[in-house]
Amino acid sequence: MTRGLRLKIIGLFCVLAMAFKCSIYEETVPNAESIIPIAWDFFEDNEYQAAYVKFDEAIDAGPGNSEAFHGRAWSSLLMSDVPDAISDFNAAIYYGNSGLDPIAGLAIAYQANQQFSSAISKAQTVLSSNSNYYFEHKPLINYRDLHLILAMAYFHTGNLTRSYDQIIILEPAISITQNDSSTWKYNDQSYNSYAETLMAVIDYLDVLYGM
């Protein structure tokens, strides 16, 4: 074997070794931006646990990635892990997500956690910015949910007038008067108080529009 041929063979081995090393490196060090679309696909298919795992991987790959925290927050919320959802929504905002989605998520999470004043504040913020809001990755979560949250939160804080105002937005045909017991009925059912009637309506709307 000539010296020139030996050098060519050695050079080929070096090229192959470098290519092999690069391939291994790419497989063992994932990129957050490549993981996140896969995670959202799982989320949109209602596979929240799988989505959570992928968003978690994205956070490991990019610890300050606001989109990864945002996605993991929604996944936690829809798996009823409210405290983790609140933590991740706040992390998403901290790391730079300035959109309405994490604020809407916080409104829902605070309501679920019975933090009614915070739920009111976040829902109002979203609706004042976009009265027709919807969540791109789950359009069934939208402005109706936020009005429902306001109706519930105002009810639980004792502000029945504002609760009723939100109910009217969702159910314009309804007519209940606080000082007229003859109006304390809904869906052919009579109730003993104005508050009890409002609660019945809210429960019904929760079936229609709630998550």
N, C-alpha and C positions, 0 to 999 in steps of 0.2 A: 504494500500500500504506500503510495507516494505521500510525501509530507503535505502537499496541497490538499489531497483528498482527506487526510486525517484532520486537517484544520476545518474543512468544510463540514465534516461529520460532527466535530466538536461544536462548531457554531450552530448546527441544526439542533443538537441536544440542548444547548443553552436557550435557544428560542423556545423550544417545546417546554422546557422547565419554567421559563418565565410565564408563558401562557397558562400553564397548569397552576402556578402560584396565584396568578391574577384571578383565575376562575374560582379557586378556593376562597380567596379573599372576598370576592363579590358575594359568594353564597353565605359566608359566615358573618358579614357585616351588612345587614339589611338597611335600606334607606327608608326613612319615615315617609317621604313623599310617595314612595312606591307601595307602601303598605296601606296607607289611608284609603285610597279608592277601593281596595279589596274589603276593608272594614266597613265602609259605607254600603257596599253591595250586600254584605251580610245584614246590615241594619235594615236596609230597605226591603229585604226579604223576611223581615221579622225574626231573624236569627240573632237575637240580642246578645246571647252568651258568646257566640262565635265572634260577633262584632266587638264585644268588650275585649276579648283575648287579642284580637288584631290591633285595636287601638292601644292596648297595653304594650304590645310589641313596638308600635310606633313611638310611644313615649320612651321606651328603653332606647330606641335608635336615635331619637331626637328629644331629649328631656324638656326642652323649652318650646315644643311644638304646640301652639295653641289649638290647632285643628284636632290634634290627637286627644287633647284633654276635653275638648268640646264633644267629640264623638263618644268618648268613654263616659262622659257625663250623661248624655242622652241614653246610652245603653244601660247605665246603672238605673236611671230614672224609670225606664220602661221595664226593668226587672224589679222595681219597687225597692231599690236600695237608695233611699232618699238622702241620707247623710253623705254618702260618697258622691252622689250626683251634685249636691250643693257644693261640696269641696272642689269637684272638677270643673263645674261651671265657673266658679270664682277663679280657679287657676287659668281657665281659658281666657277670661277677661284680663287677668293679670299679665298673661303672656302676649296680649295684643289683639284678641278677637273683639273688635269694636262694633260688631253687628247686633241685630236684635235677637238672634236665635238663642244665645246663652242667657239673655235677660228673660225671654219667654220661658226658657227652661227653669230658671230660678223662680219665676212666678208660680209655675206648676209645682215645683218641689217645695217651696215655702208653704203653699196651700196644703199640700199633703202632710207637711210637718207641723201644721197648725200654727205657723208663724204668719198670722193673718195680715198684720200691718205691712210686713215685708212683701207678702204676696200682692197686696193692693198696689204698693209702690211700683213693683216691677211690671205688673200687668198694665198699669196706667202709662208707664214709660213706653211700652211697646205700642199700645193703641194710639197714643198721642203722636207717635212717629209714623205709624202705618195702620190705619183703621181697618185695612183688609189683609192684615198679616197672615202668612201661613209659613210653616216650616218646610223648606225645600225638600228635605230628605224624608218627610212624612207629612204630606199636605193635609191630611185629616186633622193634624194639630194646627189650629189656626185661631183667628180672632174670636170665633165663637167660644172656644175653650177659655180664652182670656176674659170674655164677658161673664162666662159662667163662674170662673174663679172669683171675679169681683162680686158677683151676686152672693156666692157662698161666704166670702171673706167679710163683706159688709154685714151679712146676716149674723155671723158669729161674733162680730164686734158690736152688735146691737144697733147698727145703723140700718133699720128696716127700710127707710125711705130710699136710700141709695141702692140697697139690694133690689128693691122693686124696680128702680130705674134700669138696672141691668137686665132684669127679667123681661121688661117691656121690649128691650132691644132684640132679645131672642124670641119672644113670643108676643108680637105686637097686638094680637087680638084679645089678649087677656085683660080683664078689668076687675081689680080687687081694690076695695076701699077700706082703709083702716077703721073708720068709724061706722061702717055699714055692714053688720053681720050677715045681711042677705047676700053679700057678694063673697062671703067666705066659702067658696066652693070651687072645685076644679075637677074636670073629667067626671062629672055627675056625682062627685063625692063632696059632702058638706063637712066643714071643720069647725072647731070650737073657738078659734081665735085667728086673728090676722096673721100672726107669726106662724102658726101651724099651717095655714093655707100657703104662705110663701114657701115654707119648707117642702110642702108637697109638690109645688111647682118646680122648685129647684131639683128635687129628687128626680122628677120626670125629665127635666132638661138634661140632667146628668146622664141619664140613659141615652138620650138623643145625641148629645154633643160631647160628653165626657170621654176621657181617654180610657 
